[in-house]
Amino acid sequence: MSQTQDALTQAAVRLLVNSRRAVALTGAGISTPSGIPDFRSPSSGLWSRVNPMVVASTWGFRANPQAFYEWIAPLAEQMLTALPNPAHLALAELEGLGKLHAVITQNIDSLHQRAGSQRVLELHGHARQAVCVRCQHEVPADQVLEQWRITQQVPRCPECGGVLKPAVVLFGDLLPRDVWRAAENEARHCDVMLIAGSSLEVAPASDLPLMAYHAGARLILINYQPTPLDHLMEVALYADVAEVLPAIAAGVRDAIR
């Protein structure tokens, strides 16, 4: 870790140690060290390979669910087998130390929960289950994937035969209302927001740091690339979340024990 990066890490530690109510906002970049590709990296992101409006929109799903499953099935397999990385574990530790009130995530991979985080607000839903678009019956994701492996056909509801849709938010879907309201409440009442692995380019999640900032919170960013809101950051670290977040957690642990 360079001297500059170390100084910024220590600045982040001080903000968290002195905070009364810190929250984290995480994006796809926190899960790339676990082997899950992000969406927007120019060469490796998922959107560099497919048109998201075709395969990952609510209207695309309704028009051609087969194409949707051909796209999402390999990604869902990766999510089910992926393990939390040191960045996920660091956020869970910060919560355990009483220094993180909630994790607001744009991710659907459940890695925060598997790392031990207790309060996780999943803005874009999750891939643990699928829901029948006709009768709302819920089916565990592993059963849905097993159907796909065997038949390579759109998985169907065992109750009514309707199409099963993963419990994720697609382009054109509304965010889960209760989750969004809880996330807004966290943004407006936190005094520190720790943003990790997010490009801050996807609304309305990208509005949350603005809400926090205008309510008086101080912002910490850890991301490989700059974001449109970097001018609002008190601390901006352009580095590996799996390296920096554990260092921050260790610093906080040492400071409060």
C-alpha atoms as an extended CHARMM CRD file, in Angstrom:
* protein
*
       257  EXT
         1         1  MET       CA              0.0000000000        0.0000000000        0.0000000000  PROA      1               0.0000000000
         2         2  SER       CA              1.4730000000        3.3820000000       -1.0180000000  PROA      2               0.0000000000
         3         3  GLN       CA              1.9410000000        6.2170000000        1.4640000000  PROA      3               0.0000000000
         4         4  THR       CA             -0.9170000000        8.1440000000       -0.1530000000  PROA      4               0.0000000000
         5         5  GLN       CA             -3.2280000000        5.1430000000       -0.0420000000  PROA      5               0.0000000000
         6         6  ASP       CA             -2.2550000000        4.4570000000        3.5610000000  PROA      6               0.0000000000
         7         7  ALA       CA             -3.0190000000        8.0620000000        4.5270000000  PROA      7               0.0000000000
         8         8  LEU       CA             -6.4280000000        7.9220000000        2.8440000000  PROA      8               0.0000000000
         9         9  THR       CA             -7.1410000000        4.5850000000        4.5170000000  PROA      9               0.0000000000
        10        10  GLN       CA             -6.3670000000        6.0920000000        7.9120000000  PROA      10              0.0000000000
        11        11  ALA       CA             -8.6160000000        9.0550000000        7.1100000000  PROA      11              0.0000000000
        12        12  ALA       CA            -11.4450000000        6.6210000000        6.3450000000  PROA      12              0.0000000000
        13        13  VAL       CA            -10.7500000000        4.7970000000        9.6230000000  PROA      13              0.0000000000
        14        14  ARG       CA            -11.0410000000        8.0700000000       11.5820000000  PROA      14              0.0000000000
        15        15  LEU       CA            -14.3550000000        8.9230000000        9.9370000000  PROA      15              0.0000000000
        16        16  LEU       CA            -15.8000000000        5.5260000000       10.8200000000  PROA      16              0.0000000000
        17        17  VAL       CA            -14.4190000000        5.4630000000       14.3680000000  PROA      17              0.0000000000
        18        18  ASN       CA            -15.9780000000        8.8580000000       15.0590000000  PROA      18              0.0000000000
        19        19  SER       CA            -19.2690000000        8.1160000000       13.3150000000  PROA      19              0.0000000000
        20        20  ARG       CA            -22.5460000000        7.5810000000       15.1440000000  PROA      20              0.0000000000
        21        21  ARG       CA            -24.4260000000        5.9560000000       12.2540000000  PROA      21              0.0000000000
        22        22  ALA       CA            -22.4380000000        4.8030000000        9.2230000000  PROA      22              0.0000000000
        23        23  VAL       CA            -23.8970000000        2.8630000000        6.3020000000  PROA      23              0.0000000000
        24        24  ALA       CA            -22.3430000000        1.2120000000        3.2650000000  PROA      24              0.0000000000
        25        25  LEU       CA            -23.4820000000        1.3320000000       -0.3470000000  PROA      25              0.0000000000
        26        26  THR       CA            -22.0300000000       -1.4450000000       -2.4920000000  PROA      26              0.0000000000
        27        27  GLY       CA            -22.0490000000       -2.2440000000       -6.1850000000  PROA      27              0.0000000000
        28        28  ALA       CA            -20.8370000000       -4.9760000000       -8.5010000000  PROA      28              0.0000000000
        29        29  GLY       CA            -17.1760000000       -4.0940000000       -7.9170000000  PROA      29              0.0000000000
        30        30  ILE       CA            -17.2470000000       -5.5280000000       -4.4150000000  PROA      30              0.0000000000
        31        31  SER       CA            -18.0650000000       -8.9770000000       -5.8180000000  PROA      31              0.0000000000
        32        32  THR       CA            -15.5990000000       -9.1250000000       -8.7140000000  PROA      32              0.0000000000
        33        33  PRO       CA            -12.8700000000      -10.5050000000       -6.3790000000  PROA      33              0.0000000000
        34        34  SER       CA            -15.2810000000      -13.4030000000       -5.7660000000  PROA      34              0.0000000000
        35        35  GLY       CA            -15.2720000000      -14.1920000000       -9.4790000000  PROA      35              0.0000000000
        36        36  ILE       CA            -18.5780000000      -12.5240000000      -10.3720000000  PROA      36              0.0000000000
        37        37  PRO       CA            -18.1760000000      -10.1940000000      -13.3690000000  PROA      37              0.0000000000
        38        38  ASP       CA            -19.3860000000       -6.6310000000      -13.1050000000  PROA      38              0.0000000000
        39        39  PHE       CA            -21.6080000000       -4.9600000000      -15.6580000000  PROA      39              0.0000000000
        40        40  ARG       CA            -19.8330000000       -1.8580000000      -16.8930000000  PROA      40              0.0000000000
        41        41  SER       CA            -16.0830000000       -2.5040000000      -17.2150000000  PROA      41              0.0000000000
        42        42  PRO       CA            -15.1700000000       -1.6330000000      -20.8220000000  PROA      42              0.0000000000
        43        43  SER       CA            -13.6000000000       -4.9890000000      -21.7400000000  PROA      43              0.0000000000
        44        44  SER       CA            -14.9000000000       -7.5060000000      -19.1910000000  PROA      44              0.0000000000
        45        45  GLY       CA            -18.2570000000       -6.1250000000      -18.0780000000  PROA      45              0.0000000000
        46        46  LEU       CA            -21.4110000000       -8.0580000000      -18.8880000000  PROA      46              0.0000000000
        47        47  TRP       CA            -22.8520000000       -5.1650000000      -20.8830000000  PROA      47              0.0000000000
        48        48  SER       CA            -19.8490000000       -5.2850000000      -23.2450000000  PROA      48              0.0000000000
        49        49  ARG       CA            -21.1500000000       -8.6520000000      -24.4960000000  PROA      49              0.0000000000
        50        50  VAL       CA            -24.9260000000       -8.2060000000      -24.6960000000  PROA      50              0.0000000000
        51        51  ASN       CA            -27.5200000000       -5.4580000000      -24.9990000000  PROA      51              0.0000000000
        52        52  PRO       CA            -29.0520000000       -5.1400000000      -21.5030000000  PROA      52              0.0000000000
        53        53  MET       CA            -32.2930000000       -3.7920000000      -22.9320000000  PROA      53              0.0000000000
        54        54  VAL       CA            -32.7120000000       -7.0390000000      -24.8670000000  PROA      54              0.0000000000
        55        55  VAL       CA            -31.7820000000       -9.6460000000      -22.2600000000  PROA      55              0.0000000000
        56        56  ALA       CA            -32.1590000000       -7.8970000000      -18.8940000000  PROA      56              0.0000000000
        57        57  SER       CA            -35.2490000000       -5.7020000000      -19.2170000000  PROA      57              0.0000000000
        58        58  THR       CA            -38.7670000000       -6.5210000000      -18.0880000000  PROA      58              0.0000000000
        59        59  TRP       CA            -40.0740000000       -6.1350000000      -21.6420000000  PROA      59              0.0000000000
        60        60  GLY       CA            -37.2430000000       -8.2890000000      -23.0180000000  PROA      60              0.0000000000
        61        61  PHE       CA            -38.0450000000      -10.9870000000      -20.4580000000  PROA      61              0.0000000000
        62        62  ARG       CA            -41.7200000000      -10.9810000000      -21.3900000000  PROA      62              0.0000000000
        63        63  ALA       CA            -40.9570000000      -11.0770000000      -25.1120000000  PROA      63              0.0000000000
        64        64  ASN       CA            -38.2520000000      -13.7570000000      -24.9790000000  PROA      64              0.0000000000
        65        65  PRO       CA            -37.7000000000      -15.4520000000      -21.6060000000  PROA      65              0.0000000000
        66        66  GLN       CA            -35.6010000000      -18.1230000000      -23.3290000000  PROA      66              0.0000000000
        67        67  ALA       CA            -32.9640000000      -15.5220000000      -24.2880000000  PROA      67              0.0000000000
        68        68  PHE       CA            -33.0470000000      -14.1660000000      -20.7440000000  PROA      68              0.0000000000
        69        69  TYR       CA            -32.3340000000      -17.6040000000      -19.2390000000  PROA      69              0.0000000000
        70        70  GLU       CA            -29.5850000000      -18.3080000000      -21.7560000000  PROA      70              0.0000000000
        71        71  TRP       CA            -27.9220000000      -15.1270000000      -20.5010000000  PROA      71              0.0000000000
        72        72  ILE       CA            -28.5820000000      -15.3440000000      -16.7610000000  PROA      72              0.0000000000
        73        73  ALA       CA            -28.1500000000      -19.0890000000      -16.1020000000  PROA      73              0.0000000000
        74        74  PRO       CA            -24.3030000000      -19.0700000000      -16.2310000000  PROA      74              0.0000000000
        75        75  LEU       CA            -24.2280000000      -15.9180000000      -14.0780000000  PROA      75              0.0000000000
        76        76  ALA       CA            -26.6180000000      -17.4590000000      -11.5470000000  PROA      76              0.0000000000
        77        77  GLU       CA            -24.4120000000      -20.5600000000      -11.3670000000  PROA      77              0.0000000000
        78        78  GLN       CA            -21.4310000000      -18.3350000000      -10.5660000000  PROA      78              0.0000000000
        79        79  MET       CA            -23.3840000000      -16.5440000000       -7.8390000000  PROA      79              0.0000000000
        80        80  LEU       CA            -24.5190000000      -19.7640000000       -6.1910000000  PROA      80              0.0000000000
        81        81  THR       CA            -20.9740000000      -21.1400000000       -6.0140000000  PROA      81              0.0000000000
        82        82  ALA       CA            -19.1040000000      -17.8860000000       -5.2540000000  PROA      82              0.0000000000
        83        83  LEU       CA            -17.6690000000      -17.2520000000       -1.8120000000  PROA      83              0.0000000000
        84        84  PRO       CA            -17.5460000000      -13.9530000000        0.0780000000  PROA      84              0.0000000000
        85        85  ASN       CA            -14.2230000000      -12.1860000000       -0.3600000000  PROA      85              0.0000000000
        86        86  PRO       CA            -12.2770000000      -10.1020000000        2.1850000000  PROA      86              0.0000000000
        87        87  ALA       CA            -14.2690000000       -6.9700000000        1.2770000000  PROA      87              0.0000000000
        88        88  HSD       CA            -17.5790000000       -8.6210000000        2.2050000000  PROA      88              0.0000000000
        89        89  LEU       CA            -16.0520000000       -9.9960000000        5.3950000000  PROA      89              0.0000000000
        90        90  ALA       CA            -14.6770000000       -6.5660000000        6.3160000000  PROA      90              0.0000000000
        91        91  LEU       CA            -18.1190000000       -4.9580000000        6.1000000000  PROA      91              0.0000000000
        92        92  ALA       CA            -19.5730000000       -7.7380000000        8.2490000000  PROA      92              0.0000000000
        93        93  GLU       CA            -16.8110000000       -7.1080000000       10.7880000000  PROA      93              0.0000000000
        94        94  LEU       CA            -17.5420000000       -3.3640000000       10.8280000000  PROA      94              0.0000000000
        95        95  GLU       CA            -21.1830000000       -4.1640000000       11.5790000000  PROA      95              0.0000000000
        96        96  GLY       CA            -20.1130000000       -6.5430000000       14.3420000000  PROA      96              0.0000000000
        97        97  LEU       CA            -17.9410000000       -3.8060000000       15.8190000000  PROA      97              0.0000000000
        98        98  GLY       CA            -20.9900000000       -1.5200000000       15.9650000000  PROA      98              0.0000000000
        99        99  LYS       CA            -19.5830000000        0.7820000000       13.2920000000  PROA      99              0.0000000000
       100       100  LEU       CA            -21.8790000000       -0.0390000000       10.3820000000  PROA      100             0.0000000000
       101       101  HSD       CA            -25.6280000000        0.2750000000       10.6990000000  PROA      101             0.0000000000
       102       102  ALA       CA            -26.6010000000       -1.2590000000        7.3480000000  PROA      102             0.0000000000
       103       103  VAL       CA            -25.3590000000       -2.4010000000        3.9560000000  PROA      103             0.0000000000
       104       104  ILE       CA            -27.3270000000       -1.0880000000        0.9960000000  PROA      104             0.0000000000
       105       105  THR       CA            -26.4080000000       -3.1310000000       -2.0450000000  PROA      105             0.0000000000
       106       106  GLN       CA            -27.0730000000       -3.0690000000       -5.7620000000  PROA      106             0.0000000000
       107       107  ASN       CA            -25.9240000000       -6.7070000000       -5.9430000000  PROA      107             0.0000000000
       108       108  ILE       CA            -28.1530000000       -9.7680000000       -6.2350000000  PROA      108             0.0000000000
       109       109  ASP       CA            -25.5720000000      -12.3780000000       -5.1810000000  PROA      109             0.0000000000
       110       110  SER       CA            -26.3170000000      -12.5960000000       -1.4000000000  PROA      110             0.0000000000
       111       111  LEU       CA            -22.5850000000      -12.5320000000       -0.6130000000  PROA      111             0.0000000000
       112       112  HSD       CA            -23.0420000000       -9.8940000000        2.0950000000  PROA      112             0.0000000000
       113       113  GLN       CA            -25.3910000000      -12.1760000000        4.0060000000  PROA      113             0.0000000000
       114       114  ARG       CA            -23.1050000000      -15.1480000000        3.5030000000  PROA      114             0.0000000000
       115       115  ALA       CA            -20.2190000000      -13.0740000000        4.8910000000  PROA      115             0.0000000000
       116       116  GLY       CA            -22.2180000000      -12.4000000000        8.0580000000  PROA      116             0.0000000000
       117       117  SER       CA            -23.8180000000       -8.9930000000        7.4790000000  PROA      117             0.0000000000
       118       118  GLN       CA            -27.1460000000       -8.8770000000        9.3090000000  PROA      118             0.0000000000
       119       119  ARG       CA            -28.8660000000       -5.7730000000        7.9130000000  PROA      119             0.0000000000
       120       120  VAL       CA            -28.6880000000       -5.8920000000        4.1140000000  PROA      120             0.0000000000
       121       121  LEU       CA            -31.0030000000       -3.8500000000        1.8970000000  PROA      121             0.0000000000
       122       122  GLU       CA            -31.0680000000       -5.4320000000       -1.5600000000  PROA      122             0.0000000000
       123       123  LEU       CA            -32.1270000000       -2.6560000000       -3.9430000000  PROA      123             0.0000000000
       124       124  HSD       CA            -32.1710000000       -4.8910000000       -7.0150000000  PROA      124             0.0000000000
       125       125  GLY       CA            -33.6170000000       -8.0140000000       -5.4220000000  PROA      125             0.0000000000
       126       126  HSD       CA            -31.7470000000      -11.3040000000       -5.1900000000  PROA      126             0.0000000000
       127       127  ALA       CA            -31.0590000000      -14.5330000000       -7.0430000000  PROA      127             0.0000000000
       128       128  ARG       CA            -31.9760000000      -16.8880000000       -4.1850000000  PROA      128             0.0000000000
       129       129  GLN       CA            -35.4630000000      -17.5330000000       -5.5200000000  PROA      129             0.0000000000
       130       130  ALA       CA            -37.6520000000      -17.2610000000       -8.6020000000  PROA      130             0.0000000000
       131       131  VAL       CA            -41.2790000000      -16.1440000000       -8.6250000000  PROA      131             0.0000000000
       132       132  CYS       CA            -44.0400000000      -17.2910000000      -10.9480000000  PROA      132             0.0000000000
       133       133  VAL       CA            -45.2570000000      -14.3700000000      -13.0390000000  PROA      133             0.0000000000
       134       134  ARG       CA            -48.7770000000      -15.8460000000      -12.9740000000  PROA      134             0.0000000000
       135       135  CYS       CA            -49.4880000000      -17.1000000000       -9.4350000000  PROA      135             0.0000000000
       136       136  GLN       CA            -46.5230000000      -15.6310000000       -7.4650000000  PROA      136             0.0000000000
       137       137  HSD       CA            -45.4240000000      -19.0620000000       -6.2080000000  PROA      137             0.0000000000
       138       138  GLU       CA            -41.7800000000      -18.9730000000       -5.0980000000  PROA      138             0.0000000000
       139       139  VAL       CA            -39.2050000000      -21.6050000000       -6.0400000000  PROA      139             0.0000000000
       140       140  PRO       CA            -35.5940000000      -21.8630000000       -4.7350000000  PROA      140             0.0000000000
       141       141  ALA       CA            -33.0030000000      -20.8490000000       -7.3090000000  PROA      141             0.0000000000
       142       142  ASP       CA            -31.1760000000      -24.1770000000       -7.2490000000  PROA      142             0.0000000000
       143       143  GLN       CA            -34.3780000000      -25.9510000000       -8.3320000000  PROA      143             0.0000000000
       144       144  VAL       CA            -34.8760000000      -23.4470000000      -11.1620000000  PROA      144             0.0000000000
       145       145  LEU       CA            -31.3220000000      -23.9430000000      -12.3760000000  PROA      145             0.0000000000
       146       146  GLU       CA            -31.7460000000      -27.7050000000      -12.2040000000  PROA      146             0.0000000000
       147       147  GLN       CA            -34.7910000000      -27.4090000000      -14.4670000000  PROA      147             0.0000000000
       148       148  TRP       CA            -32.7080000000      -25.3520000000      -16.8760000000  PROA      148             0.0000000000
       149       149  ARG       CA            -29.7820000000      -27.7980000000      -16.8370000000  PROA      149             0.0000000000
       150       150  ILE       CA            -32.0440000000      -30.7140000000      -17.6790000000  PROA      150             0.0000000000
       151       151  THR       CA            -34.2950000000      -29.1400000000      -20.2880000000  PROA      151             0.0000000000
       152       152  GLN       CA            -32.5420000000      -25.9580000000      -21.5130000000  PROA      152             0.0000000000
       153       153  GLN       CA            -36.0670000000      -24.5650000000      -21.6230000000  PROA      153             0.0000000000
       154       154  VAL       CA            -37.6620000000      -21.7110000000      -19.6920000000  PROA      154             0.0000000000
       155       155  PRO       CA            -38.3470000000      -22.9890000000      -16.1390000000  PROA      155             0.0000000000
       156       156  ARG       CA            -42.0170000000      -23.3180000000      -15.3120000000  PROA      156             0.0000000000
       157       157  CYS       CA            -43.9760000000      -23.0460000000      -12.0760000000  PROA      157             0.0000000000
       158       158  PRO       CA            -44.7670000000      -26.4380000000      -10.4940000000  PROA      158             0.0000000000
       159       159  GLU       CA            -48.1250000000      -25.0740000000       -9.3130000000  PROA      159             0.0000000000
       160       160  CYS       CA            -49.6250000000      -23.4520000000      -12.4330000000  PROA      160             0.0000000000
       161       161  GLY       CA            -47.1190000000      -23.8100000000      -15.2760000000  PROA      161             0.0000000000
       162       162  GLY       CA            -46.4120000000      -20.1010000000      -15.4890000000  PROA      162             0.0000000000
       163       163  VAL       CA            -42.9750000000      -18.7180000000      -16.3410000000  PROA      163             0.0000000000
       164       164  LEU       CA            -40.5940000000      -18.4230000000      -13.3990000000  PROA      164             0.0000000000
       165       165  LYS       CA            -38.7420000000      -15.1130000000      -13.1070000000  PROA      165             0.0000000000
       166       166  PRO       CA            -35.7600000000      -14.7100000000      -10.7530000000  PROA      166             0.0000000000
       167       167  ALA       CA            -36.5520000000      -12.3550000000       -7.8810000000  PROA      167             0.0000000000
       168       168  VAL       CA            -34.3230000000       -9.6550000000       -9.3470000000  PROA      168             0.0000000000
       169       169  VAL       CA            -35.0640000000       -6.1380000000      -10.5740000000  PROA      169             0.0000000000
       170       170  LEU       CA            -34.7520000000       -5.8720000000      -14.3520000000  PROA      170             0.0000000000
       171       171  PHE       CA            -34.5390000000       -2.6970000000      -16.3860000000  PROA      171             0.0000000000
       172       172  GLY       CA            -38.0460000000       -1.2880000000      -16.4120000000  PROA      172             0.0000000000
       173       173  ASP       CA            -39.0240000000       -2.8380000000      -13.0630000000  PROA      173             0.0000000000
       174       174  LEU       CA            -39.7120000000       -0.7430000000       -9.9900000000  PROA      174             0.0000000000
       175       175  LEU       CA            -37.4180000000       -1.2210000000       -7.0010000000  PROA      175             0.0000000000
       176       176  PRO       CA            -38.9560000000       -3.0540000000       -4.0270000000  PROA      176             0.0000000000
       177       177  ARG       CA            -40.8480000000       -0.2380000000       -2.3140000000  PROA      177             0.0000000000
       178       178  ASP       CA            -40.1050000000       -1.1570000000        1.2930000000  PROA      178             0.0000000000
       179       179  VAL       CA            -36.4200000000       -1.7180000000        0.5600000000  PROA      179             0.0000000000
       180       180  TRP       CA            -36.1000000000        1.6300000000       -1.2320000000  PROA      180             0.0000000000
       181       181  ARG       CA            -37.8210000000        3.4930000000        1.5830000000  PROA      181             0.0000000000
       182       182  ALA       CA            -35.4870000000        1.8680000000        4.1170000000  PROA      182             0.0000000000
       183       183  ALA       CA            -32.4640000000        2.7840000000        1.9770000000  PROA      183             0.0000000000
       184       184  GLU       CA            -33.6420000000        6.3990000000        1.6990000000  PROA      184             0.0000000000
       185       185  ASN       CA            -34.0650000000        6.5080000000        5.4670000000  PROA      185             0.0000000000
       186       186  GLU       CA            -30.5440000000        5.1870000000        5.9990000000  PROA      186             0.0000000000
       187       187  ALA       CA            -29.1120000000        7.7190000000        3.5430000000  PROA      187             0.0000000000
       188       188  ARG       CA            -30.8860000000       10.6460000000        5.1840000000  PROA      188             0.0000000000
       189       189  HSD       CA            -29.9370000000        9.6700000000        8.7340000000  PROA      189             0.0000000000
       190       190  CYS       CA            -26.3720000000        8.4120000000        8.3810000000  PROA      190             0.0000000000
       191       191  ASP       CA            -23.3910000000       10.5940000000        9.2090000000  PROA      191             0.0000000000
       192       192  VAL       CA            -20.9330000000        8.5670000000        7.0840000000  PROA      192             0.0000000000
       193       193  MET       CA            -21.6200000000        6.6600000000        3.8680000000  PROA      193             0.0000000000
       194       194  LEU       CA            -18.9820000000        4.1650000000        2.7430000000  PROA      194             0.0000000000
       195       195  ILE       CA            -19.3550000000        3.5140000000       -1.0000000000  PROA      195             0.0000000000
       196       196  ALA       CA            -17.5620000000        0.4080000000       -2.2520000000  PROA      196             0.0000000000
       197       197  GLY       CA            -17.3430000000       -0.9950000000       -5.7660000000  PROA      197             0.0000000000
       198       198  SER       CA            -20.0220000000        1.1560000000       -7.3740000000  PROA      198             0.0000000000
       199       199  SER       CA            -19.7470000000        3.2980000000      -10.4970000000  PROA      199             0.0000000000
       200       200  LEU       CA            -22.6270000000        5.4560000000       -9.1790000000  PROA      200             0.0000000000
       201       201  GLU       CA            -24.0850000000        5.5070000000      -12.6750000000  PROA      201             0.0000000000
       202       202  VAL       CA            -27.3030000000        3.5470000000      -12.0570000000  PROA      202             0.0000000000
       203       203  ALA       CA            -30.2810000000        5.4780000000      -10.7260000000  PROA      203             0.0000000000
       204       204  PRO       CA            -31.9240000000        5.5780000000       -8.3050000000  PROA      204             0.0000000000
       205       205  ALA       CA            -29.1390000000        3.9320000000       -6.2600000000  PROA      205             0.0000000000
       206       206  SER       CA            -26.7840000000        6.7130000000       -7.4020000000  PROA      206             0.0000000000
       207       207  ASP       CA            -29.1030000000        9.2290000000       -5.7070000000  PROA      207             0.0000000000
       208       208  LEU       CA            -28.3960000000        7.8100000000       -2.2460000000  PROA      208             0.0000000000
       209       209  PRO       CA            -24.9410000000        9.4150000000       -1.8040000000  PROA      209             0.0000000000
       210       210  LEU       CA            -26.4650000000       12.7500000000       -2.8500000000  PROA      210             0.0000000000
       211       211  MET       CA            -29.2070000000       12.3410000000       -0.2360000000  PROA      211             0.0000000000
       212       212  ALA       CA            -26.6200000000       11.5000000000        2.4030000000  PROA      212             0.0000000000
       213       213  TYR       CA            -24.3420000000       14.3970000000        1.4320000000  PROA      213             0.0000000000
       214       214  HSD       CA            -27.1360000000       16.9730000000        1.4580000000  PROA      214             0.0000000000
       215       215  ALA       CA            -28.2460000000       15.6710000000        4.8610000000  PROA      215             0.0000000000
       216       216  GLY       CA            -24.7430000000       16.3640000000        6.2000000000  PROA      216             0.0000000000
       217       217  ALA       CA            -23.0620000000       12.9550000000        5.8630000000  PROA      217             0.0000000000
       218       218  ARG       CA            -19.4240000000       12.5610000000        4.8910000000  PROA      218             0.0000000000
       219       219  LEU       CA            -18.6910000000       10.2270000000        2.0030000000  PROA      219             0.0000000000
       220       220  ILE       CA            -15.9410000000        7.6250000000        1.5310000000  PROA      220             0.0000000000
       221       221  LEU       CA            -15.3850000000        6.0230000000       -1.8830000000  PROA      221             0.0000000000
       222       222  ILE       CA            -13.4310000000        2.8480000000       -2.6320000000  PROA      222             0.0000000000
       223       223  ASN       CA            -13.5580000000        1.9780000000       -6.3250000000  PROA      223             0.0000000000
       224       224  TYR       CA            -11.1120000000        1.2370000000       -9.1270000000  PROA      224             0.0000000000
       225       225  GLN       CA            -12.5330000000        3.9660000000      -11.3580000000  PROA      225             0.0000000000
       226       226  PRO       CA            -13.6470000000        7.5560000000      -10.7110000000  PROA      226             0.0000000000
       227       227  THR       CA            -17.3860000000        8.2250000000      -10.4290000000  PROA      227             0.0000000000
       228       228  PRO       CA            -19.5690000000       11.2160000000      -11.3190000000  PROA      228             0.0000000000
       229       229  LEU       CA            -19.8200000000       12.1300000000       -7.6150000000  PROA      229             0.0000000000
       230       230  ASP       CA            -16.1330000000       12.1340000000       -6.6970000000  PROA      230             0.0000000000
       231       231  HSD       CA            -16.1860000000       15.8910000000       -6.0500000000  PROA      231             0.0000000000
       232       232  LEU       CA            -18.4200000000       15.1860000000       -3.0350000000  PROA      232             0.0000000000
       233       233  MET       CA            -16.1340000000       12.5780000000       -1.4670000000  PROA      233             0.0000000000
       234       234  GLU       CA            -14.2500000000       13.3230000000        1.7260000000  PROA      234             0.0000000000
       235       235  VAL       CA            -12.0190000000       10.3260000000        0.9900000000  PROA      235             0.0000000000
       236       236  ALA       CA            -11.6490000000        8.7120000000       -2.4490000000  PROA      236             0.0000000000
       237       237  LEU       CA             -9.5180000000        5.5750000000       -2.7890000000  PROA      237             0.0000000000
       238       238  TYR       CA             -9.0690000000        4.2090000000       -6.3140000000  PROA      238             0.0000000000
       239       239  ALA       CA             -7.9920000000        0.7490000000       -5.2580000000  PROA      239             0.0000000000
       240       240  ASP       CA             -8.9810000000       -2.8760000000       -4.7420000000  PROA      240             0.0000000000
       241       241  VAL       CA            -11.8920000000       -3.1360000000       -2.3140000000  PROA      241             0.0000000000
       242       242  ALA       CA            -10.6410000000       -6.5600000000       -1.1960000000  PROA      242             0.0000000000
       243       243  GLU       CA             -7.3950000000       -4.9150000000       -0.0820000000  PROA      243             0.0000000000
       244       244  VAL       CA             -8.6120000000       -1.6060000000        1.3020000000  PROA      244             0.0000000000
       245       245  LEU       CA            -11.7640000000       -2.6100000000        3.1830000000  PROA      245             0.0000000000
       246       246  PRO       CA             -9.9710000000       -5.2040000000        5.3510000000  PROA      246             0.0000000000
       247       247  ALA       CA             -7.3270000000       -2.5700000000        6.1620000000  PROA      247             0.0000000000
       248       248  ILE       CA            -10.0640000000       -0.1310000000        7.1680000000  PROA      248             0.0000000000
       249       249  ALA       CA            -11.8030000000       -2.7510000000        9.3140000000  PROA      249             0.0000000000
       250       250  ALA       CA             -8.5150000000       -3.6150000000       11.0100000000  PROA      250             0.0000000000
       251       251  GLY       CA             -7.8560000000        0.0600000000       11.6940000000  PROA      251             0.0000000000
       252       252  VAL       CA            -11.2900000000        0.5430000000       13.2190000000  PROA      252             0.0000000000
       253       253  ARG       CA            -10.9150000000       -2.6220000000       15.3050000000  PROA      253             0.0000000000
       254       254  ASP       CA             -7.5690000000       -1.4720000000       16.6700000000  PROA      254             0.0000000000
       255       255  ALA       CA             -8.8880000000        2.0220000000       17.4300000000  PROA      255             0.0000000000
       256       256  ILE       CA            -11.9380000000        0.9910000000       19.4350000000  PROA      256             0.0000000000
       257       257  ARG       CA            -10.5330000000       -1.9770000000       21.3550000000  PROA      257             0.0000000000
